[in-house]
Amino acid sequence: MGGEPKRRYAKARQGKRRSHHALALPPVELCPRCHQTKLCHHVCPTCGTYGGEQIIEVKGKKKK
């Protein structure tokens, strides 16, 4: 059998404990070539460049 708490925790105390549980937004920057947003230190998914060099070939968008 587990122990029971002697007193009820206040909602403010619960909120203070959970105040550090928020998710941080990922760091994004603009691609210098195509000016689309991309993750920092990642290849641009739009144009496929990283550090001014073409790393991957990006195919065109599919038409429906």
PDBQT receptor file of N, H, CA, C and O in Angstrom, charges set to zero:
ATOM      1  N   MET A   1       0.837  -1.178   0.000  1.00  0.00    +0.000 N 
ATOM      2  CA  MET A   1       0.000   0.000   0.000  1.00  0.00    +0.000 C 
ATOM      3  C   MET A   1       0.887   1.248   0.000  1.00  0.00    +0.000 C 
ATOM      4  O   MET A   1       1.839   1.369   0.771  1.00  0.00    +0.000 OA
ATOM      5  N   GLY A   2       0.540   2.145  -0.879  1.00  0.00    +0.000 N 
ATOM      6  H   GLY A   2      -0.233   2.047  -1.505  1.00  0.00    +0.000 HD
ATOM      7  CA  GLY A   2       1.294   3.389  -0.956  1.00  0.00    +0.000 C 
ATOM      8  C   GLY A   2       0.807   4.405   0.054  1.00  0.00    +0.000 C 
ATOM      9  O   GLY A   2      -0.325   4.333   0.534  1.00  0.00    +0.000 OA
ATOM     10  N   GLY A   3       1.659   5.337   0.367  1.00  0.00    +0.000 N 
ATOM     11  H   GLY A   3       2.578   5.396  -0.023  1.00  0.00    +0.000 HD
ATOM     12  CA  GLY A   3       1.284   6.386   1.305  1.00  0.00    +0.000 C 
ATOM     13  C   GLY A   3       0.370   7.415   0.664  1.00  0.00    +0.000 C 
ATOM     14  O   GLY A   3       0.388   7.595  -0.554  1.00  0.00    +0.000 OA
ATOM     15  N   GLU A   4      -0.418   8.080   1.470  1.00  0.00    +0.000 N 
ATOM     16  H   GLU A   4      -0.432   7.933   2.459  1.00  0.00    +0.000 HD
ATOM     17  CA  GLU A   4      -1.325   9.119   0.996  1.00  0.00    +0.000 C 
ATOM     18  C   GLU A   4      -0.785  10.471   1.441  1.00  0.00    +0.000 C 
ATOM     19  O   GLU A   4      -0.198  10.582   2.517  1.00  0.00    +0.000 OA
ATOM     20  N   PRO A   5      -0.981  11.505   0.617  1.00  0.00    +0.000 N 
ATOM     21  CA  PRO A   5      -0.530  12.831   1.036  1.00  0.00    +0.000 C 
ATOM     22  C   PRO A   5      -1.384  13.370   2.187  1.00  0.00    +0.000 C 
ATOM     23  O   PRO A   5      -2.597  13.159   2.219  1.00  0.00    +0.000 OA
ATOM     24  N   LYS A   6      -0.744  14.063   3.125  1.00  0.00    +0.000 N 
ATOM     25  H   LYS A   6       0.241  14.233   3.098  1.00  0.00    +0.000 HD
ATOM     26  CA  LYS A   6      -1.478  14.598   4.267  1.00  0.00    +0.000 C 
ATOM     27  C   LYS A   6      -2.344  15.779   3.863  1.00  0.00    +0.000 C 
ATOM     28  O   LYS A   6      -3.454  15.953   4.366  1.00  0.00    +0.000 OA
ATOM     29  N   ARG A   7      -1.806  16.614   2.918  1.00  0.00    +0.000 N 
ATOM     30  H   ARG A   7      -0.904  16.472   2.509  1.00  0.00    +0.000 HD
ATOM     31  CA  ARG A   7      -2.551  17.786   2.487  1.00  0.00    +0.000 C 
ATOM     32  C   ARG A   7      -2.593  17.842   0.968  1.00  0.00    +0.000 C 
ATOM     33  O   ARG A   7      -1.718  17.305   0.288  1.00  0.00    +0.000 OA
ATOM     34  N   ARG A   8      -3.611  18.493   0.451  1.00  0.00    +0.000 N 
ATOM     35  H   ARG A   8      -4.322  18.929   1.003  1.00  0.00    +0.000 HD
ATOM     36  CA  ARG A   8      -3.774  18.636  -0.995  1.00  0.00    +0.000 C 
ATOM     37  C   ARG A   8      -2.818  19.721  -1.508  1.00  0.00    +0.000 C 
ATOM     38  O   ARG A   8      -2.644  20.761  -0.873  1.00  0.00    +0.000 OA
ATOM     39  N   TYR A   9      -2.208  19.460  -2.660  1.00  0.00    +0.000 N 
ATOM     40  H   TYR A   9      -2.350  18.615  -3.176  1.00  0.00    +0.000 HD
ATOM     41  CA  TYR A   9      -1.333  20.464  -3.261  1.00  0.00    +0.000 C 
ATOM     42  C   TYR A   9      -2.169  21.531  -3.945  1.00  0.00    +0.000 C 
ATOM     43  O   TYR A   9      -3.166  21.222  -4.598  1.00  0.00    +0.000 OA
ATOM     44  N   ALA A  10      -1.769  22.770  -3.798  1.00  0.00    +0.000 N 
ATOM     45  H   ALA A  10      -0.960  23.020  -3.267  1.00  0.00    +0.000 HD
ATOM     46  CA  ALA A  10      -2.488  23.882  -4.425  1.00  0.00    +0.000 C 
ATOM     47  C   ALA A  10      -2.231  23.890  -5.932  1.00  0.00    +0.000 C 
ATOM     48  O   ALA A  10      -1.206  23.390  -6.397  1.00  0.00    +0.000 OA
ATOM     49  N   LYS A  11      -3.178  24.467  -6.694  1.00  0.00    +0.000 N 
ATOM     50  H   LYS A  11      -4.010  24.874  -6.316  1.00  0.00    +0.000 HD
ATOM     51  CA  LYS A  11      -3.022  24.543  -8.146  1.00  0.00    +0.000 C 
ATOM     52  C   LYS A  11      -1.858  25.446  -8.526  1.00  0.00    +0.000 C 
ATOM     53  O   LYS A  11      -1.205  25.220  -9.545  1.00  0.00    +0.000 OA
ATOM     54  N   ALA A  12      -1.593  26.465  -7.717  1.00  0.00    +0.000 N 
ATOM     55  H   ALA A  12      -2.123  26.648  -6.890  1.00  0.00    +0.000 HD
ATOM     56  CA  ALA A  12      -0.467  27.359  -8.000  1.00  0.00    +0.000 C 
ATOM     57  C   ALA A  12       0.854  26.607  -7.879  1.00  0.00    +0.000 C 
ATOM     58  O   ALA A  12       1.773  26.833  -8.665  1.00  0.00    +0.000 OA
ATOM     59  N   ARG A  13       0.946  25.741  -6.926  1.00  0.00    +0.000 N 
ATOM     60  H   ARG A  13       0.199  25.557  -6.287  1.00  0.00    +0.000 HD
ATOM     61  CA  ARG A  13       2.170  24.963  -6.749  1.00  0.00    +0.000 C 
ATOM     62  C   ARG A  13       2.369  24.005  -7.923  1.00  0.00    +0.000 C 
ATOM     63  O   ARG A  13       3.490  23.798  -8.389  1.00  0.00    +0.000 OA
ATOM     64  N   GLN A  14       1.266  23.428  -8.392  1.00  0.00    +0.000 N 
ATOM     65  H   GLN A  14       0.356  23.597  -8.014  1.00  0.00    +0.000 HD
ATOM     66  CA  GLN A  14       1.316  22.540  -9.552  1.00  0.00    +0.000 C 
ATOM     67  C   GLN A  14       1.766  23.320 -10.789  1.00  0.00    +0.000 C 
ATOM     68  O   GLN A  14       2.563  22.820 -11.583  1.00  0.00    +0.000 OA
ATOM     69  N   GLY A  15       1.258  24.543 -10.952  1.00  0.00    +0.000 N 
ATOM     70  H   GLY A  15       0.611  24.949 -10.307  1.00  0.00    +0.000 HD
ATOM     71  CA  GLY A  15       1.641  25.367 -12.091  1.00  0.00    +0.000 C 
ATOM     72  C   GLY A  15       3.096  25.787 -12.039  1.00  0.00    +0.000 C 
ATOM     73  O   GLY A  15       3.763  25.842 -13.072  1.00  0.00    +0.000 OA
ATOM     74  N   LYS A  16       3.597  26.084 -10.847  1.00  0.00    +0.000 N 
ATOM     75  H   LYS A  16       3.056  26.039 -10.007  1.00  0.00    +0.000 HD
ATOM     76  CA  LYS A  16       5.008  26.462 -10.701  1.00  0.00    +0.000 C 
ATOM     77  C   LYS A  16       5.919  25.298 -11.076  1.00  0.00    +0.000 C 
ATOM     78  O   LYS A  16       6.976  25.498 -11.676  1.00  0.00    +0.000 OA
ATOM     79  N   ARG A  17       5.513  24.099 -10.727  1.00  0.00    +0.000 N 
ATOM     80  H   ARG A  17       4.655  23.937 -10.240  1.00  0.00    +0.000 HD
ATOM     81  CA  ARG A  17       6.321  22.930 -11.054  1.00  0.00    +0.000 C 
ATOM     82  C   ARG A  17       6.337  22.698 -12.558  1.00  0.00    +0.000 C 
ATOM     83  O   ARG A  17       7.366  22.318 -13.116  1.00  0.00    +0.000 OA
ATOM     84  N   ARG A  18       5.201  22.924 -13.219  1.00  0.00    +0.000 N 
ATOM     85  H   ARG A  18       4.365  23.233 -12.766  1.00  0.00    +0.000 HD
ATOM     86  CA  ARG A  18       5.099  22.668 -14.650  1.00  0.00    +0.000 C 
ATOM     87  C   ARG A  18       5.543  23.852 -15.508  1.00  0.00    +0.000 C 
ATOM     88  O   ARG A  18       5.471  23.772 -16.734  1.00  0.00    +0.000 OA
ATOM     89  N   SER A  19       5.992  24.929 -14.909  1.00  0.00    +0.000 N 
ATOM     90  H   SER A  19       6.050  24.995 -13.913  1.00  0.00    +0.000 HD
ATOM     91  CA  SER A  19       6.358  26.115 -15.683  1.00  0.00    +0.000 C 
ATOM     92  C   SER A  19       7.569  25.879 -16.571  1.00  0.00    +0.000 C 
ATOM     93  O   SER A  19       7.759  26.623 -17.533  1.00  0.00    +0.000 OA
ATOM     94  N   HIS A  20       8.379  24.899 -16.297  1.00  0.00    +0.000 N 
ATOM     95  H   HIS A  20       8.225  24.295 -15.516  1.00  0.00    +0.000 HD
ATOM     96  CA  HIS A  20       9.579  24.612 -17.080  1.00  0.00    +0.000 C 
ATOM     97  C   HIS A  20       9.360  23.498 -18.097  1.00  0.00    +0.000 C 
ATOM     98  O   HIS A  20      10.319  23.060 -18.733  1.00  0.00    +0.000 OA
ATOM     99  N   HIS A  21       8.133  23.029 -18.267  1.00  0.00    +0.000 N 
ATOM    100  H   HIS A  21       7.354  23.384 -17.750  1.00  0.00    +0.000 HD
ATOM    101  CA  HIS A  21       7.865  21.910 -19.164  1.00  0.00    +0.000 C 
ATOM    102  C   HIS A  21       7.511  22.335 -20.580  1.00  0.00    +0.000 C 
ATOM    103  O   HIS A  21       7.203  21.484 -21.415  1.00  0.00    +0.000 OA
ATOM    104  N   ALA A  22       7.547  23.631 -20.870  1.00  0.00    +0.000 N 
ATOM    105  H   ALA A  22       7.797  24.322 -20.192  1.00  0.00    +0.000 HD
ATOM    106  CA  ALA A  22       7.160  24.113 -22.199  1.00  0.00    +0.000 C 
ATOM    107  C   ALA A  22       8.201  23.696 -23.232  1.00  0.00    +0.000 C 
ATOM    108  O   ALA A  22       9.396  23.642 -22.941  1.00  0.00    +0.000 OA
ATOM    109  N   LEU A  23       7.725  23.401 -24.447  1.00  0.00    +0.000 N 
ATOM    110  H   LEU A  23       6.755  23.445 -24.683  1.00  0.00    +0.000 HD
ATOM    111  CA  LEU A  23       8.627  23.038 -25.530  1.00  0.00    +0.000 C 
ATOM    112  C   LEU A  23       9.222  24.292 -26.144  1.00  0.00    +0.000 C 
ATOM    113  O   LEU A  23       8.527  25.292 -26.325  1.00  0.00    +0.000 OA
ATOM    114  N   ALA A  24      10.505  24.241 -26.462  1.00  0.00    +0.000 N 
ATOM    115  H   ALA A  24      11.070  23.429 -26.314  1.00  0.00    +0.000 HD
ATOM    116  CA  ALA A  24      11.176  25.377 -27.097  1.00  0.00    +0.000 C 
ATOM    117  C   ALA A  24      10.987  25.291 -28.606  1.00  0.00    +0.000 C 
ATOM    118  O   ALA A  24      10.929  24.200 -29.173  1.00  0.00    +0.000 OA
ATOM    119  N   LEU A  25      10.893  26.442 -29.246  1.00  0.00    +0.000 N 
ATOM    120  H   LEU A  25      10.941  27.328 -28.786  1.00  0.00    +0.000 HD
ATOM    121  CA  LEU A  25      10.777  26.474 -30.698  1.00  0.00    +0.000 C 
ATOM    122  C   LEU A  25      12.112  26.095 -31.329  1.00  0.00    +0.000 C 
ATOM    123  O   LEU A  25      13.160  26.460 -30.797  1.00  0.00    +0.000 OA
ATOM    124  N   PRO A  26      12.102  25.377 -32.445  1.00  0.00    +0.000 N 
ATOM    125  CA  PRO A  26      13.363  25.004 -33.080  1.00  0.00    +0.000 C 
ATOM    126  C   PRO A  26      14.046  26.232 -33.674  1.00  0.00    +0.000 C 
ATOM    127  O   PRO A  26      13.369  27.137 -34.161  1.00  0.00    +0.000 OA
ATOM    128  N   PRO A  27      15.384  26.276 -33.641  1.00  0.00    +0.000 N 
ATOM    129  CA  PRO A  27      16.094  27.428 -34.204  1.00  0.00    +0.000 C 
ATOM    130  C   PRO A  27      16.025  27.412 -35.728  1.00  0.00    +0.000 C 
ATOM    131  O   PRO A  27      16.475  26.457 -36.360  1.00  0.00    +0.000 OA
ATOM    132  N   VAL A  28      15.468  28.456 -36.313  1.00  0.00    +0.000 N 
ATOM    133  H   VAL A  28      15.102  29.232 -35.800  1.00  0.00    +0.000 HD
ATOM    134  CA  VAL A  28      15.347  28.543 -37.763  1.00  0.00    +0.000 C 
ATOM    135  C   VAL A  28      16.065  29.790 -38.256  1.00  0.00    +0.000 C 
ATOM    136  O   VAL A  28      16.224  30.765 -37.522  1.00  0.00    +0.000 OA
ATOM    137  N   GLU A  29      16.492  29.742 -39.501  1.00  0.00    +0.000 N 
ATOM    138  H   GLU A  29      16.363  28.950 -40.098  1.00  0.00    +0.000 HD
ATOM    139  CA  GLU A  29      17.137  30.882 -40.149  1.00  0.00    +0.000 C 
ATOM    140  C   GLU A  29      16.705  30.896 -41.606  1.00  0.00    +0.000 C 
ATOM    141  O   GLU A  29      16.085  29.946 -42.085  1.00  0.00    +0.000 OA
ATOM    142  N   LEU A  30      17.033  31.966 -42.307  1.00  0.00    +0.000 N 
ATOM    143  H   LEU A  30      17.537  32.737 -41.919  1.00  0.00    +0.000 HD
ATOM    144  CA  LEU A  30      16.712  32.072 -43.722  1.00  0.00    +0.000 C 
ATOM    145  C   LEU A  30      17.857  31.515 -44.550  1.00  0.00    +0.000 C 
ATOM    146  O   LEU A  30      19.027  31.754 -44.249  1.00  0.00    +0.000 OA
ATOM    147  N   CYS A  31      17.518  30.778 -45.586  1.00  0.00    +0.000 N 
ATOM    148  H   CYS A  31      16.568  30.583 -45.831  1.00  0.00    +0.000 HD
ATOM    149  CA  CYS A  31      18.517  30.254 -46.512  1.00  0.00    +0.000 C 
ATOM    150  C   CYS A  31      19.078  31.434 -47.307  1.00  0.00    +0.000 C 
ATOM    151  O   CYS A  31      18.303  32.232 -47.836  1.00  0.00    +0.000 OA
ATOM    152  N   PRO A  32      20.407  31.566 -47.406  1.00  0.00    +0.000 N 
ATOM    153  CA  PRO A  32      20.969  32.702 -48.147  1.00  0.00    +0.000 C 
ATOM    154  C   PRO A  32      20.721  32.632 -49.651  1.00  0.00    +0.000 C 
ATOM    155  O   PRO A  32      20.813  33.649 -50.338  1.00  0.00    +0.000 OA
ATOM    156  N   ARG A  33      20.409  31.453 -50.167  1.00  0.00    +0.000 N 
ATOM    157  H   ARG A  33      20.333  30.627 -49.609  1.00  0.00    +0.000 HD
ATOM    158  CA  ARG A  33      20.207  31.314 -51.611  1.00  0.00    +0.000 C 
ATOM    159  C   ARG A  33      18.755  31.517 -52.026  1.00  0.00    +0.000 C 
ATOM    160  O   ARG A  33      18.472  32.312 -52.922  1.00  0.00    +0.000 OA
ATOM    161  N   CYS A  34      17.830  30.802 -51.381  1.00  0.00    +0.000 N 
ATOM    162  H   CYS A  34      18.060  30.156 -50.653  1.00  0.00    +0.000 HD
ATOM    163  CA  CYS A  34      16.423  30.880 -51.796  1.00  0.00    +0.000 C 
ATOM    164  C   CYS A  34      15.557  31.681 -50.820  1.00  0.00    +0.000 C 
ATOM    165  O   CYS A  34      14.383  31.918 -51.101  1.00  0.00    +0.000 OA
ATOM    166  N   HIS A  35      16.112  32.101 -49.683  1.00  0.00    +0.000 N 
ATOM    167  H   HIS A  35      17.066  31.908 -49.454  1.00  0.00    +0.000 HD
ATOM    168  CA  HIS A  35      15.427  32.932 -48.688  1.00  0.00    +0.000 C 
ATOM    169  C   HIS A  35      14.191  32.261 -48.099  1.00  0.00    +0.000 C 
ATOM    170  O   HIS A  35      13.236  32.942 -47.725  1.00  0.00    +0.000 OA
ATOM    171  N   GLN A  36      14.200  30.932 -48.013  1.00  0.00    +0.000 N 
ATOM    172  H   GLN A  36      14.976  30.379 -48.316  1.00  0.00    +0.000 HD
ATOM    173  CA  GLN A  36      13.149  30.185 -47.330  1.00  0.00    +0.000 C 
ATOM    174  C   GLN A  36      13.667  29.798 -45.943  1.00  0.00    +0.000 C 
ATOM    175  O   GLN A  36      14.878  29.726 -45.732  1.00  0.00    +0.000 OA
ATOM    176  N   THR A  37      12.765  29.550 -45.005  1.00  0.00    +0.000 N 
ATOM    177  H   THR A  37      11.781  29.608 -45.175  1.00  0.00    +0.000 HD
ATOM    178  CA  THR A  37      13.197  29.170 -43.665  1.00  0.00    +0.000 C 
ATOM    179  C   THR A  37      13.724  27.738 -43.672  1.00  0.00    +0.000 C 
ATOM    180  O   THR A  37      13.201  26.867 -44.368  1.00  0.00    +0.000 OA
ATOM    181  N   LYS A  38      14.777  27.516 -42.876  1.00  0.00    +0.000 N 
ATOM    182  H   LYS A  38      15.201  28.223 -42.311  1.00  0.00    +0.000 HD
ATOM    183  CA  LYS A  38      15.370  26.191 -42.739  1.00  0.00    +0.000 C 
ATOM    184  C   LYS A  38      15.912  26.065 -41.329  1.00  0.00    +0.000 C 
ATOM    185  O   LYS A  38      16.123  27.070 -40.650  1.00  0.00    +0.000 OA
ATOM    186  N   LEU A  39      16.137  24.844 -40.886  1.00  0.00    +0.000 N 
ATOM    187  H   LEU A  39      15.965  24.028 -41.437  1.00  0.00    +0.000 HD
ATOM    188  CA  LEU A  39      16.723  24.616 -39.577  1.00  0.00    +0.000 C 
ATOM    189  C   LEU A  39      18.201  24.972 -39.611  1.00  0.00    +0.000 C 
ATOM    190  O   LEU A  39      18.874  24.755 -40.618  1.00  0.00    +0.000 OA
ATOM    191  N   CYS A  40      18.706  25.520 -38.507  1.00  0.00    +0.000 N 
ATOM    192  H   CYS A  40      18.160  25.696 -37.688  1.00  0.00    +0.000 HD
ATOM    193  CA  CYS A  40      20.119  25.873 -38.423  1.00  0.00    +0.000 C 
ATOM    194  C   CYS A  40      20.972  24.610 -38.525  1.00  0.00    +0.000 C 
ATOM    195  O   CYS A  40      20.609  23.568 -37.979  1.00  0.00    +0.000 OA
ATOM    196  N   HIS A  41      22.091  24.702 -39.214  1.00  0.00    +0.000 N 
ATOM    197  H   HIS A  41      22.386  25.548 -39.658  1.00  0.00    +0.000 HD
ATOM    198  CA  HIS A  41      23.052  23.610 -39.388  1.00  0.00    +0.000 C 
ATOM    199  C   HIS A  41      22.445  22.420 -40.119  1.00  0.00    +0.000 C 
ATOM    200  O   HIS A  41      22.858  21.283 -39.887  1.00  0.00    +0.000 OA
ATOM    201  N   HIS A  42      21.467  22.659 -41.005  1.00  0.00    +0.000 N 
ATOM    202  H   HIS A  42      21.132  23.582 -41.193  1.00  0.00    +0.000 HD
ATOM    203  CA  HIS A  42      20.849  21.616 -41.813  1.00  0.00    +0.000 C 
ATOM    204  C   HIS A  42      20.835  22.054 -43.267  1.00  0.00    +0.000 C 
ATOM    205  O   HIS A  42      20.904  23.244 -43.574  1.00  0.00    +0.000 OA
ATOM    206  N   VAL A  43      20.744  21.078 -44.155  1.00  0.00    +0.000 N 
ATOM    207  H   VAL A  43      20.688  20.111 -43.907  1.00  0.00    +0.000 HD
ATOM    208  CA  VAL A  43      20.609  21.363 -45.576  1.00  0.00    +0.000 C 
ATOM    209  C   VAL A  43      19.230  21.971 -45.818  1.00  0.00    +0.000 C 
ATOM    210  O   VAL A  43      18.240  21.541 -45.227  1.00  0.00    +0.000 OA
ATOM    211  N   CYS A  44      19.175  22.971 -46.690  1.00  0.00    +0.000 N 
ATOM    212  H   CYS A  44      19.979  23.321 -47.170  1.00  0.00    +0.000 HD
ATOM    213  CA  CYS A  44      17.903  23.614 -47.019  1.00  0.00    +0.000 C 
ATOM    214  C   CYS A  44      17.029  22.617 -47.772  1.00  0.00    +0.000 C 
ATOM    215  O   CYS A  44      17.461  22.086 -48.795  1.00  0.00    +0.000 OA
ATOM    216  N   PRO A  45      15.815  22.346 -47.298  1.00  0.00    +0.000 N 
ATOM    217  CA  PRO A  45      14.957  21.380 -47.997  1.00  0.00    +0.000 C 
ATOM    218  C   PRO A  45      14.399  21.916 -49.308  1.00  0.00    +0.000 C 
ATOM    219  O   PRO A  45      13.946  21.134 -50.144  1.00  0.00    +0.000 OA
ATOM    220  N   THR A  46      14.419  23.225 -49.507  1.00  0.00    +0.000 N 
ATOM    221  H   THR A  46      14.787  23.860 -48.827  1.00  0.00    +0.000 HD
ATOM    222  CA  THR A  46      13.864  23.812 -50.720  1.00  0.00    +0.000 C 
ATOM    223  C   THR A  46      14.844  23.758 -51.879  1.00  0.00    +0.000 C 
ATOM    224  O   THR A  46      14.493  23.334 -52.980  1.00  0.00    +0.000 OA
ATOM    225  N   CYS A  47      16.097  24.197 -51.625  1.00  0.00    +0.000 N 
ATOM    226  H   CYS A  47      16.383  24.541 -50.730  1.00  0.00    +0.000 HD
ATOM    227  CA  CYS A  47      17.066  24.258 -52.728  1.00  0.00    +0.000 C 
ATOM    228  C   CYS A  47      18.194  23.239 -52.594  1.00  0.00    +0.000 C 
ATOM    229  O   CYS A  47      18.906  23.002 -53.570  1.00  0.00    +0.000 OA
ATOM    230  N   GLY A  48      18.385  22.626 -51.426  1.00  0.00    +0.000 N 
ATOM    231  H   GLY A  48      17.806  22.818 -50.634  1.00  0.00    +0.000 HD
ATOM    232  CA  GLY A  48      19.379  21.571 -51.254  1.00  0.00    +0.000 C 
ATOM    233  C   GLY A  48      20.796  22.051 -51.050  1.00  0.00    +0.000 C 
ATOM    234  O   GLY A  48      21.736  21.295 -51.296  1.00  0.00    +0.000 OA
ATOM    235  N   THR A  49      20.984  23.290 -50.606  1.00  0.00    +0.000 N 
ATOM    236  H   THR A  49      20.220  23.904 -50.406  1.00  0.00    +0.000 HD
ATOM    237  CA  THR A  49      22.336  23.808 -50.394  1.00  0.00    +0.000 C 
ATOM    238  C   THR A  49      22.650  23.892 -48.915  1.00  0.00    +0.000 C 
ATOM    239  O   THR A  49      21.755  23.985 -48.075  1.00  0.00    +0.000 OA
ATOM    240  N   TYR A  50      23.939  23.858 -48.612  1.00  0.00    +0.000 N 
ATOM    241  H   TYR A  50      24.666  23.783 -49.294  1.00  0.00    +0.000 HD
ATOM    242  CA  TYR A  50      24.424  24.061 -47.249  1.00  0.00    +0.000 C 
ATOM    243  C   TYR A  50      25.802  24.688 -47.342  1.00  0.00    +0.000 C 
ATOM    244  O   TYR A  50      26.701  24.128 -47.970  1.00  0.00    +0.000 OA
ATOM    245  N   GLY A  51      25.972  25.833 -46.729  1.00  0.00    +0.000 N 
ATOM    246  H   GLY A  51      25.241  26.287 -46.219  1.00  0.00    +0.000 HD
ATOM    247  CA  GLY A  51      27.266  26.504 -46.751  1.00  0.00    +0.000 C 
ATOM    248  C   GLY A  51      27.668  26.970 -48.140  1.00  0.00    +0.000 C 
ATOM    249  O   GLY A  51      28.858  27.038 -48.445  1.00  0.00    +0.000 OA
ATOM    250  N   GLY A  52      26.705  27.290 -48.979  1.00  0.00    +0.000 N 
ATOM    251  H   GLY A  52      25.738  27.234 -48.731  1.00  0.00    +0.000 HD
ATOM    252  CA  GLY A  52      26.997  27.759 -50.326  1.00  0.00    +0.000 C 
ATOM    253  C   GLY A  52      27.286  26.662 -51.326  1.00  0.00    +0.000 C 
ATOM    254  O   GLY A  52      27.582  26.962 -52.483  1.00  0.00    +0.000 OA
ATOM    255  N   GLU A  53      27.214  25.404 -50.929  1.00  0.00    +0.000 N 
ATOM    256  H   GLU A  53      26.974  25.161 -49.989  1.00  0.00    +0.000 HD
ATOM    257  CA  GLU A  53      27.483  24.283 -51.831  1.00  0.00    +0.000 C 
ATOM    258  C   GLU A  53      26.211  23.462 -52.032  1.00  0.00    +0.000 C 
ATOM    259  O   GLU A  53      25.404  23.311 -51.114  1.00  0.00    +0.000 OA
ATOM    260  N   GLN A  54      26.047  22.942 -53.230  1.00  0.00    +0.000 N 
ATOM    261  H   GLN A  54      26.703  23.065 -53.975  1.00  0.00    +0.000 HD
ATOM    262  CA  GLN A  54      24.904  22.079 -53.543  1.00  0.00    +0.000 C 
ATOM    263  C   GLN A  54      25.175  20.698 -52.959  1.00  0.00    +0.000 C 
ATOM    264  O   GLN A  54      26.111  20.023 -53.386  1.00  0.00    +0.000 OA
ATOM    265  N   ILE A  55      24.385  20.274 -52.005  1.00  0.00    +0.000 N 
ATOM    266  H   ILE A  55      23.624  20.823 -51.658  1.00  0.00    +0.000 HD
ATOM    267  CA  ILE A  55      24.585  19.004 -51.312  1.00  0.00    +0.000 C 
ATOM    268  C   ILE A  55      23.668  17.927 -51.879  1.00  0.00    +0.000 C 
ATOM    269  O   ILE A  55      24.125  16.827 -52.188  1.00  0.00    +0.000 OA
ATOM    270  N   ILE A  56      22.394  18.229 -52.018  1.00  0.00    +0.000 N 
ATOM    271  H   ILE A  56      22.023  19.123 -51.767  1.00  0.00    +0.000 HD
ATOM    272  CA  ILE A  56      21.439  17.254 -52.539  1.00  0.00    +0.000 C 
ATOM    273  C   ILE A  56      20.676  17.886 -53.698  1.00  0.00    +0.000 C 
ATOM    274  O   ILE A  56      20.532  19.106 -53.772  1.00  0.00    +0.000 OA
ATOM    275  N   GLU A  57      20.192  17.044 -54.595  1.00  0.00    +0.000 N 
ATOM    276  H   GLU A  57      20.309  16.053 -54.536  1.00  0.00    +0.000 HD
ATOM    277  CA  GLU A  57      19.359  17.526 -55.690  1.00  0.00    +0.000 C 
ATOM    278  C   GLU A  57      17.905  17.458 -55.248  1.00  0.00    +0.000 C 
ATOM    279  O   GLU A  57      17.426  16.421 -54.790  1.00  0.00    +0.000 OA
ATOM    280  N   VAL A  58      17.224  18.564 -55.393  1.00  0.00    +0.000 N 
ATOM    281  H   VAL A  58      17.613  19.407 -55.766  1.00  0.00    +0.000 HD
ATOM    282  CA  VAL A  58      15.822  18.634 -55.004  1.00  0.00    +0.000 C 
ATOM    283  C   VAL A  58      14.979  18.569 -56.265  1.00  0.00    +0.000 C 
ATOM    284  O   VAL A  58      15.162  19.355 -57.195  1.00  0.00    +0.000 OA
ATOM    285  N   LYS A  59      14.055  17.621 -56.283  1.00  0.00    +0.000 N 
ATOM    286  H   LYS A  59      13.906  16.983 -55.527  1.00  0.00    +0.000 HD
ATOM    287  CA  LYS A  59      13.170  17.471 -57.432  1.00  0.00    +0.000 C 
ATOM    288  C   LYS A  59      12.043  18.489 -57.338  1.00  0.00    +0.000 C 
ATOM    289  O   LYS A  59      11.723  18.973 -56.253  1.00  0.00    +0.000 OA
ATOM    290  N   GLY A  60      11.445  18.811 -58.481  1.00  0.00    +0.000 N 
ATOM    291  H   GLY A  60      11.705  18.418 -59.362  1.00  0.00    +0.000 HD
ATOM    292  CA  GLY A  60      10.341  19.762 -58.521  1.00  0.00    +0.000 C 
ATOM    293  C   GLY A  60       9.113  19.221 -57.822  1.00  0.00    +0.000 C 
ATOM    294  O   GLY A  60       9.013  18.023 -57.554  1.00  0.00    +0.000 OA
ATOM    295  N   LYS A  61       8.186  20.103 -57.529  1.00  0.00    +0.000 N 
ATOM    296  H   LYS A  61       8.267  21.076 -57.746  1.00  0.00    +0.000 HD
ATOM    297  CA  LYS A  61       6.954  19.689 -56.859  1.00  0.00    +0.000 C 
ATOM    298  C   LYS A  61       6.080  18.907 -57.830  1.00  0.00    +0.000 C 
ATOM    299  O   LYS A  61       6.040  19.207 -59.023  1.00  0.00    +0.000 OA
ATOM    300  N   LYS A  62       5.385  17.909 -57.313  1.00  0.00    +0.000 N 
ATOM    301  H   LYS A  62       5.417  17.666 -56.344  1.00  0.00    +0.000 HD
ATOM    302  CA  LYS A  62       4.481  17.106 -58.131  1.00  0.00    +0.000 C 
ATOM    303  C   LYS A  62       3.163  17.845 -58.298  1.00  0.00    +0.000 C 
ATOM    304  O   LYS A  62       2.626  18.406 -57.342  1.00  0.00    +0.000 OA
ATOM    305  N   LYS A  63       2.654  17.838 -59.507  1.00  0.00    +0.000 N 
ATOM    306  H   LYS A  63       3.090  17.383 -60.283  1.00  0.00    +0.000 HD
ATOM    307  CA  LYS A  63       1.364  18.468 -59.769  1.00  0.00    +0.000 C 
ATOM    308  C   LYS A  63       0.267  17.424 -59.633  1.00  0.00    +0.000 C 
ATOM    309  O   LYS A  63       0.430  16.279 -60.056  1.00  0.00    +0.000 OA
ATOM    310  N   LYS A  64      -0.843  17.825 -59.045  1.00  0.00    +0.000 N 
ATOM    311  H   LYS A  64      -0.975  18.755 -58.701  1.00  0.00    +0.000 HD
ATOM    312  CA  LYS A  64      -1.958  16.896 -58.842  1.00  0.00    +0.000 C 
ATOM    313  C   LYS A  64      -2.868  16.880 -60.043  1.00  0.00    +0.000 C 
ATOM    314  O   LYS A  64      -3.863  16.155 -60.055  1.00  0.00    +0.000 OA
TER     315      LYS A  64
